[in-house]
Amino acid sequence: MALGDASDSNPVNARDAYEAAMGSRIESESIRLGPWASDDLRNDPRHLAFVLSRYKFCAKMLAGKKRVLEVGCGDALGLPLVAQCVEHVHAVDWDQRQLDGNAERLSHLTNVSYGLHDFNEGPIDMRFDAIYWVDVIEHIEPALEAAFLDNLLASLEPGGVMVTGTPNLTAAEYASPQSKIHHINLKDFEELREIMAARFENVFMFGMNDEVLHTGFGPMSHYVWSVAASPRAASAG
């Protein structure tokens, strides 16, 4: 039966249906993007899709968790996706400007808090049942990596989960000049597995190409993930 057919017992007018669907949306306040996301929208809009898909993966892996820590939240583009699936997210960064902007733009997120913290300097005085950090480990100075990870683990409950996402070293030759400048600590698939296996009882590895998550050949992944569970006692202390 055609839309709006006179014989339909409940006729629908396309414009009325559109207005009903729009409802309060047209009146709602628009949400600005942060500095990184805004730059992507101007210069590389496809990258926004890649980034959002990474945070969707985190949200799916951590669904139902009560206290979750995001490390290096930046301008918090993906924070709403995780906040939708968990009880509370505490988002930290070492740049107060980012945190202030996030708190203003995302004030509608009632289950999110923010804190200024640098894990290069020590653990945070809080405990979480899950931690996720996306596009962070590749920015850590190699000499400081072990201490950084120890500080993260000191903030994780004994049965906790940590989700780590980072560009693959094997894809570095295809990276943009901007990425190459500040990606100072890239990992490949097996190295990331080894780092996490030394600290966790269980490690599950995934690859990602654009928005597509898979369990295929690690070296051909543009992006690599580890989902690590249950810190080893020596590392957690």
VENURTA-V745826 format. One record per pair of residues at least 24 apart in sequence whose C-alpha atoms are under 8 Angstrom apart, sorted by the first residue. I is the first residue (numbers start at 1). J is the second residue. D is the distance in Angstrom with one decimal. If there is no record, write none. Layout:
{{I	J	D} {I	J	D}}
//
This chain:
{{31	105	6.3} {31	106	7.7} {32	105	6.3} {33	75	8.0} {33	77	7.4} {33	105	7.7} {34	75	5.1} {34	76	7.5} {34	77	7.3} {34	101	7.2} {34	102	7.5} {35	75	6.7} {36	74	8.0} {36	75	6.5} {37	75	7.4} {37	77	6.7} {49	211	7.0} {50	210	5.5} {50	211	5.2} {51	78	7.4} {52	77	7.3} {52	78	5.7} {53	211	5.6} {54	134	7.6} {54	165	7.8} {54	211	7.6} {55	79	7.4} {55	81	6.5} {55	82	6.8} {55	134	7.8} {56	81	6.1} {56	82	7.1} {58	82	6.7} {58	132	7.1} {58	163	6.9} {59	83	7.8} {59	84	7.8} {59	85	6.0} {59	86	7.8} {60	85	7.5} {62	86	7.0} {62	130	7.2} {65	129	6.9} {65	130	7.0} {66	129	7.0} {67	128	5.1} {67	129	5.7} {67	130	6.7} {68	128	5.6} {68	129	6.2} {68	130	4.8} {68	131	5.6} {68	132	7.7} {69	128	6.4} {69	130	6.3} {69	131	4.7} {69	132	6.4} {70	131	5.9} {70	132	5.2} {70	133	5.8} {71	131	7.3} {71	132	6.4} {71	133	5.0} {71	134	7.8} {71	136	7.7} {72	133	6.6} {72	134	7.7} {72	136	6.3} {73	133	7.8} {74	98	5.9} {74	99	7.6} {75	99	7.4} {75	101	7.4} {75	102	6.1} {76	102	6.4} {80	109	7.3} {83	109	7.5} {83	111	6.8} {83	112	7.0} {87	111	6.7} {88	112	5.8} {88	113	8.0} {89	113	6.5} {90	114	5.6} {90	115	7.2} {91	115	6.3} {92	116	5.6} {92	117	5.9} {93	117	5.7} {93	118	6.8} {94	118	5.2} {119	148	5.5} {119	151	6.1} {119	152	7.0} {120	144	6.8} {120	147	6.9} {120	148	5.1} {120	151	7.7} {121	148	7.9} {122	148	7.5} {122	151	5.5} {123	150	7.9} {123	151	4.3} {123	152	6.1} {123	154	6.1} {123	155	6.1} {124	151	7.6} {124	152	7.9} {124	154	8.0} {124	155	6.1} {125	155	7.2} {126	155	6.1} {127	154	7.9} {127	155	4.8} {127	156	5.4} {127	157	6.0} {128	155	6.3} {128	156	5.0} {128	157	5.7} {128	160	7.3} {129	156	6.0} {129	157	5.2} {129	159	7.1} {129	160	4.6} {129	161	6.5} {130	156	6.7} {130	157	7.8} {130	160	5.3} {130	161	4.7} {130	162	5.7} {130	163	8.0} {131	156	7.2} {131	160	7.9} {131	161	6.4} {131	162	4.7} {131	163	6.4} {132	162	5.5} {132	163	4.6} {132	164	6.0} {133	163	6.5} {133	164	5.3} {133	165	6.6} {134	164	6.0} {134	165	4.8} {134	166	6.4} {135	165	6.0} {135	166	5.0} {135	167	7.2} {136	165	7.9} {136	166	7.1} {137	166	6.8} {137	185	6.8} {137	186	7.6} {138	166	6.6} {138	167	7.6} {138	183	5.2} {138	184	5.8} {138	185	4.3} {138	186	4.8} {138	187	7.4} {139	182	6.3} {139	183	5.4} {139	184	5.6} {139	185	6.0} {140	184	7.0} {140	185	6.2} {141	184	6.7} {141	185	6.5} {142	184	7.7} {142	185	5.9} {150	235	6.5} {150	236	7.4} {153	231	7.2} {153	235	6.7} {153	236	5.3} {153	237	7.9} {154	235	7.9} {154	236	5.5} {154	237	6.3} {156	236	7.5} {158	230	6.1} {158	231	6.1} {158	233	7.9} {158	236	7.0} {159	229	6.8} {159	230	4.5} {159	231	6.8} {160	229	5.8} {160	230	5.4} {160	231	6.9} {161	227	7.0} {161	228	5.6} {161	229	4.4} {161	230	6.4} {162	226	8.0} {162	227	5.9} {162	228	5.2} {162	229	6.5} {163	225	7.2} {163	226	5.9} {163	227	4.6} {163	228	6.4} {164	225	5.6} {164	226	5.3} {164	227	6.6} {165	223	7.2} {165	224	5.8} {165	225	4.6} {165	226	6.7} {166	223	5.9} {166	224	5.6} {166	225	6.7} {167	222	6.1} {167	223	4.3} {167	224	6.1} {168	219	7.7} {168	221	6.7} {168	222	5.4} {168	223	4.9} {168	224	5.8} {170	219	5.9} {170	220	7.3} {170	221	7.9} {170	222	7.6} {171	220	7.6} {171	221	7.4} {171	222	5.5} {188	218	7.9} {188	219	7.2} {188	224	7.5} {189	218	5.4} {189	219	6.6} {189	224	6.1} {189	225	8.0} {190	218	7.7} {192	226	7.2} {193	226	6.8} {196	226	7.5} {196	228	6.6} {197	228	7.8} {198	232	7.9} {199	231	5.7} {199	232	5.4} {199	235	5.6} {199	236	7.9} {200	228	6.1} {200	229	5.9} {200	230	5.5} {200	231	4.2} {200	232	5.0} {201	228	7.7} {201	229	6.4} {201	230	5.5} {201	231	6.1} {201	232	5.9} {202	228	5.6} {202	229	5.2} {202	230	6.6} {203	227	5.7} {203	228	4.3} {203	229	6.4} {204	228	6.3}}
//
